Amino acid sequence: MKKVTMALLAVAAVALMACDQSSEDKAAGNQSADNQAAEETAIGEEGAVEGDAVDVGGAADAAETAEAAEASCKAAADALAVWVGKPWADAEETVRAGEGVASIRVFGPGDAVTMDYRADRLNVELGEGGNIVRIFCG
């Protein structure tokens, strides 16, 4: 038992020594991080001086793309609303050929359906007899 305890203590001591940095190393690391941050700030300021807009992460583009996808899906759902009340077997080819939707989800009564919202997904809800009850995005 003493040998196991001693071995564990030796491993722990080696691990602690590997993780410990001298104060000089820490100071050098902090100085390096400060220099990098200053360089990034200077680059950002250059862009502002030159009149270039800096878009961090493309948030504006992503929002516009999401809005366009939602509008496209809603337009497709509105156009396909003529199939409500009719058999899915008759409408399937037309619905699947439709443009403006990223994906199509068809489900009936009792089917497990996730609750996640996707603005670009067309949902086709079927009734007991296989007729389309509702077509919507989400």
C-alpha positions as CSV (number, residue, x, y, z in Angstrom):
1,M,0.0,0.0,0.0
2,K,2.9,2.3,0.8
3,K,4.4,1.8,-2.7
4,V,1.1,2.8,-4.4
5,T,0.8,5.9,-2.2
6,M,4.3,6.9,-3.0
7,A,3.8,6.3,-6.7
8,L,0.6,8.5,-6.7
9,L,2.5,11.3,-4.8
10,A,5.3,11.1,-7.3
11,V,2.9,11.4,-10.2
12,A,1.1,14.3,-8.5
13,A,4.4,16.1,-7.9
14,V,5.4,15.8,-11.5
15,A,2.1,17.0,-12.7
16,L,2.2,20.1,-10.4
17,M,5.8,20.9,-11.6
18,A,4.7,20.7,-15.2
19,C,1.8,23.0,-14.6
20,D,3.7,25.6,-12.6
21,Q,5.2,28.5,-14.5
22,S,7.8,30.7,-13.2
23,S,6.9,34.3,-12.6
24,E,9.1,35.4,-15.5
25,D,7.3,33.0,-17.8
26,K,3.9,34.4,-16.7
27,A,5.1,38.0,-17.1
28,A,6.4,37.2,-20.6
29,G,3.0,35.5,-21.5
30,N,1.0,38.5,-20.3
31,Q,3.2,40.9,-22.2
32,S,2.8,38.8,-25.3
33,A,-1.0,38.8,-24.9
34,D,-1.0,42.5,-24.4
35,N,1.1,43.0,-27.5
36,Q,-1.3,40.8,-29.5
37,A,-4.3,42.7,-28.3
38,A,-2.6,46.0,-29.1
39,E,-1.9,44.8,-32.7
40,E,-5.5,43.7,-33.2
41,T,-6.8,47.0,-31.9
42,A,-4.5,48.8,-34.3
43,I,-5.7,46.7,-37.2
44,G,-9.3,47.5,-36.3
45,E,-8.5,51.2,-36.1
46,E,-6.8,51.1,-39.5
47,G,-10.0,49.7,-41.0
48,A,-12.1,52.4,-39.4
49,V,-9.7,55.1,-40.6
50,E,-9.8,53.8,-44.2
51,G,-13.6,53.8,-44.0
52,D,-14.1,50.1,-44.2
53,A,-17.0,48.8,-42.2
54,V,-15.9,45.9,-39.9
55,D,-18.6,43.3,-39.7
56,V,-17.9,41.1,-36.7
57,G,-19.1,37.6,-37.3
58,G,-21.3,38.5,-40.3
59,A,-24.3,39.0,-38.0
60,A,-26.0,41.4,-40.3
61,D,-25.6,39.0,-43.3
62,A,-26.9,36.1,-41.3
63,A,-30.0,38.0,-40.2
64,E,-30.7,39.0,-43.8
65,T,-30.2,35.4,-45.0
66,A,-32.6,34.1,-42.3
67,E,-35.2,36.7,-43.2
68,A,-34.9,35.8,-46.9
69,A,-35.2,32.1,-46.2
70,E,-38.3,32.7,-44.0
71,A,-40.0,34.9,-46.6
72,S,-39.2,32.3,-49.3
73,C,-40.7,29.5,-47.3
74,K,-43.8,31.5,-46.5
75,A,-44.3,32.3,-50.2
76,A,-44.0,28.6,-51.0
77,A,-46.4,27.6,-48.2
78,D,-48.9,30.2,-49.5
79,A,-48.6,28.9,-53.0
80,L,-49.0,25.3,-51.9
81,A,-52.1,26.0,-49.7
82,V,-54.3,24.9,-52.6
83,W,-53.4,21.3,-51.6
84,V,-55.0,21.6,-48.2
85,G,-57.8,19.0,-47.9
86,K,-56.4,16.9,-50.8
87,P,-54.5,13.6,-50.5
88,W,-50.8,13.8,-49.9
89,A,-50.2,11.2,-52.6
90,D,-51.6,13.6,-55.2
91,A,-49.7,16.6,-53.9
92,E,-46.3,15.0,-53.0
93,E,-44.6,15.5,-56.3
94,T,-45.7,19.2,-56.6
95,V,-44.7,20.0,-53.0
96,R,-41.3,18.3,-53.2
97,A,-40.6,20.1,-56.5
98,G,-41.3,23.5,-55.0
99,E,-38.5,26.0,-54.6
100,G,-37.7,28.3,-51.8
101,V,-37.5,25.8,-48.9
102,A,-34.4,24.2,-47.4
103,S,-36.3,21.0,-46.3
104,I,-39.7,19.5,-46.1
105,R,-41.1,17.6,-43.1
106,V,-44.2,15.6,-43.6
107,F,-45.9,14.2,-40.5
108,G,-49.2,12.7,-39.5
109,P,-51.3,12.2,-36.4
110,G,-49.2,10.5,-33.6
111,D,-45.9,11.1,-35.3
112,A,-43.0,12.3,-33.2
113,V,-42.0,15.8,-34.2
114,T,-39.2,17.9,-32.8
115,M,-40.2,21.3,-31.5
116,D,-37.2,23.2,-32.9
117,Y,-38.1,26.2,-35.1
118,R,-36.6,26.5,-38.5
119,A,-37.9,29.3,-40.6
120,D,-36.8,27.7,-43.9
121,R,-38.5,24.3,-43.3
122,L,-41.8,23.6,-44.9
123,N,-44.1,21.4,-42.8
124,V,-46.9,19.3,-44.2
125,E,-49.3,18.1,-41.6
126,L,-51.5,15.1,-42.6
127,G,-54.8,14.0,-41.2
128,E,-56.0,10.5,-40.4
129,G,-56.9,9.7,-44.0
130,G,-53.7,11.0,-45.5
131,N,-55.1,14.3,-46.6
132,I,-53.2,17.5,-46.0
133,V,-54.5,19.4,-43.0
134,R,-52.0,22.2,-42.9
135,I,-48.9,23.5,-44.7
136,F,-46.7,25.9,-42.8
137,C,-43.1,27.0,-42.1
138,G,-41.2,26.4,-39.0
